[in-house]
Each structure stands twice: as structure tokens, then as C-alpha cells.
């Protein structure tokens, strides 16, 4: 059995954890951390990185560079070439990010779960009932990024990014403690839904990037956009950007959660279950039928 980290020992009480990470001025603290993390003064940077390593299991051995100008520079770090292996099988939909698997399974009607006994509506999450209806009977996976993890996300399959919907919102913490206490948390927080059409001529999947306290910024280079609590719009963004499986799509400025939705014709890959740690590029879902059949279901 592994020894609990210093951070785990401090926050082992759920009430304390929830109070310290949620009963604070969340938006103000998030904006402050966005500013503070970019300070490039060496002493501030070094002390901040020391504290980060003290409270988490931060591992920078697979980072592309070994010196960072700021905490922010470390947070959005790139990986060394070959640090992640992307499953090349055409029938494999891979994980877009490094993460801990949260709630996952079949979309029942338009209902899914953030935690046991805490359902939410896909329509509320997407902000669009027509889009949500496409995933009835399909499957979903919640991917939670810890603060110490690599925070860039990648295409889970060859695809075209066709549309992005940005929805402004709150910045509740999205850790397991909060997910068991705040109803419809993912539907309350700031988020962006990325609608991707799989190639060639395949079905559509949707990735929903959910922001959280300290982590309410999402950078999408192909759009030239940085989503954040003061983002002025537009909120509905058509696009046509092509990605190969495993190609970088964007990154969290500080990290959070990605929800992956796939229509009928997909199934969770073997071993995908709550609590499992997964790395970008590993098989997340299996395509169980040809594109044409999946589209007709």
C-alpha cells in the first residue's frame, strides 16, 4: 500500500477539503492565480515549484525542457518526443489526456452521472438539446486531471473539429469531494464543448473541457482563442480544423476535467473504470461497428 502524500494527509477530512477549495471567492482566487503563476522572478518561481512538489506528486521527468520561466510555464509544459504511445488501431478511440477516470458508462436517455447518486443532463451540459440527443444510448467517460499532470489534450482519433460552444460559468472545484456535494457541478462551471467528426465520414464525438477553481482558462490554438471567465465571445464558433490521432488540440492553462461523449456504436475499452489512471494515447473506447452502421443506429 502506498504512503499517503503530505497533501493527502492534510486534506484527508472531506469537510476541510471542501471548505478550503470551494468556500472561497472562487473567481477572484482563480484570476489571482492566473496572474501569480506567470511571474517570472526566479525566487518566486523556485519557491512556488518547491511548494507544488511538496503538496503533489509532480513528476517532470518526461517534460520537454528541464528549466521553466514560471509556474505557468511548467503547468503548460510539453512532453519529450515519444513520451506517450498513441494506440494506432483504427477501431481505438484514445484518451485525449493524462487523467484519472471518473464516472463512465452508457448515456441513459440524456442522463449521466458526476458521482454516485448525482445525475446531470447532457442537454444542460452542452447547452443544446439537439446535439445532446445524438448521444442517447452512447457512452461517456469523465477524465479528471490532477494539478501535477500533463495538461495538454490531444485528438482521440483522426477527426475534423467542426464546432466549439463556449459556456460561461462558475469555478467550483471538480475533485471527488465536490462532485459528491454540488449537484450538476459540471453544468454550473465554465466549459467548452468541442464537436469532432471522425474520419473518414464518420460519426461525431464531443469533448467537453470543464474549468475549475484556479484553472479557468482553456487555450485553443487553431481558433486563436483563449477561453476564460472574462472571455467576450463569440460563444458559438464554427470551424474546420483537421487533426490526426494524438495531435495536440489545446491545453488547460491550469487543468481540470475532460468529458468524452460518443454515440451508439462505441463501447468503453476493456479495463476502463472509475479510479483507473490513464495516459494520453491509451485506448479509451472501442468502435464496435463500421462508420456507416454507427451512423444509422
Order of alpha helices (4+ residues) and beta strands (2+ residues): alpha-alpha-alpha-alpha-alpha-beta-beta-beta-beta-alpha-alpha-beta-beta-beta-alpha-alpha-beta-beta-beta-beta-beta-beta-beta-beta-beta-beta-alpha
